[in-house]
Amino acid sequence: MTVLIRHLLGWTGLLLCYFAGKVLVLMWELPLPAALTGLLLMLLMLFVRGGAVSVATAGAPLLRHMSVLFVPAVLGVGVYWQSIYLHGWALAAAIVGTTVVALGLTGLVAQRVLQRRLVQTE
């Protein structure tokens, strides 16, 4: 398969997943962003179909310029600075708490996976 066809297939898949996520969010009034819903649809598609060669080819330029994609989020912090200032302690507690929980769960899962792998190799 030529590189051009892989790029076209990859971009088509990316855009279809995004627009399908947008449609689902608007139709069912989901409390999720359309981009996240599209990303979850793409993940489901990759699990079912397998193989992500064309999506990886199309997504490579986006990953190289990831910092530019975060500019809107950083500007949003400036727009809501007053609310962030008022609720700073609550935000800090939420960030620290969820980080501790996520790291703890990740550690437990990794420990169990490594123990099972160790038992299988013996």
C-alpha positions in Angstrom: 0.0 0.0 0.0 1.4 3.4 -0.9 2.1 6.0 1.7 -0.5 8.3 0.2 -3.2 5.7 0.5 -2.2 5.0 4.1 -2.4 8.7 4.9 -5.8 9.1 3.2 -7.2 6.0 5.0 -5.8 7.2 8.3 -7.1 10.7 8.0 -10.5 9.4 6.9 -10.6 7.1 10.0 -9.6 9.9 12.3 -12.2 12.3 10.9 -15.0 9.7 10.8 -14.4 8.7 14.4 -14.4 12.4 15.5 -17.6 13.2 13.6 -19.3 10.1 14.8 -18.4 11.1 18.4 -19.8 14.6 17.7 -23.0 13.1 16.4 -23.4 10.8 19.4 -22.8 13.6 21.8 -25.4 15.8 20.2 -28.0 13.0 19.7 -27.7 11.5 23.2 -26.7 14.7 25.0 -23.7 12.9 26.5 -21.7 14.8 29.2 -18.4 14.0 27.3 -16.5 16.1 24.8 -17.0 15.0 21.2 -13.3 14.5 20.7 -13.1 12.1 23.7 -16.2 10.2 22.4 -14.6 9.9 19.0 -11.3 8.7 20.6 -13.2 6.0 22.5 -15.0 5.0 19.3 -11.6 4.7 17.6 -10.2 2.6 20.4 -13.2 0.3 20.1 -12.7 0.1 16.3 -9.0 -0.7 16.8 -9.8 -3.5 19.3 -12.4 -5.0 17.0 -10.6 -4.5 13.7 -7.0 -4.6 14.9 -4.1 -3.0 13.1 -3.5 0.7 13.4 -1.0 1.2 10.6 -3.0 3.9 8.6 -4.1 5.7 11.8 -0.6 5.8 13.1 0.7 7.1 9.8 -1.9 9.9 9.8 -1.5 10.7 13.5 2.3 11.0 13.4 2.4 14.7 12.3 -0.1 15.5 15.0 2.0 13.9 17.6 5.1 15.9 16.5 3.2 19.1 17.0 1.4 18.2 20.2 2.4 21.3 22.0 0.5 23.5 19.6 -2.6 21.5 20.2 -2.5 22.4 23.9 -2.6 26.2 23.3 -6.4 26.4 23.6 -6.3 24.7 27.0 -3.7 27.0 28.3 -5.7 30.0 27.1 -8.8 28.6 28.8 -6.9 28.7 32.1 -6.4 32.4 31.6 -10.1 33.0 30.9 -11.2 31.2 34.1 -8.4 32.5 36.3 -10.9 34.1 38.7 -12.6 30.8 39.4 -9.3 29.0 39.7 -8.1 31.6 42.2 -11.3 31.3 44.3 -11.3 27.5 44.3 -7.5 26.8 44.2 -7.4 24.7 47.3 -10.2 22.5 46.2 -8.6 22.1 42.7 -5.2 21.3 44.3 -6.8 18.7 46.6 -8.6 17.1 43.7 -5.5 17.0 41.5 -3.3 15.5 44.3 -6.1 13.1 45.4 -6.8 11.7 41.9 -3.0 11.5 41.2 -2.4 9.4 44.3 -5.3 7.1 43.6 -4.3 6.7 39.9 -0.6 6.0 40.8 -1.7 3.6 43.6 -4.0 1.6 41.3 -1.4 1.5 38.6 1.1 0.2 41.1 -1.3 -2.5 42.3 -2.1 -3.6 38.7 1.6 -3.6 37.7 2.5 -5.6 40.8 -0.2 -8.3 40.1 0.8 -8.5 36.4 4.4 -8.9 37.3 3.7 -11.5 40.0 1.6 -13.6 37.5 4.4 -13.3 34.9 6.9 -14.4 37.4 4.8 -17.4 38.4 4.3 -18.4 34.7 8.0 -18.4 34.0 8.9 -20.6 37.0 
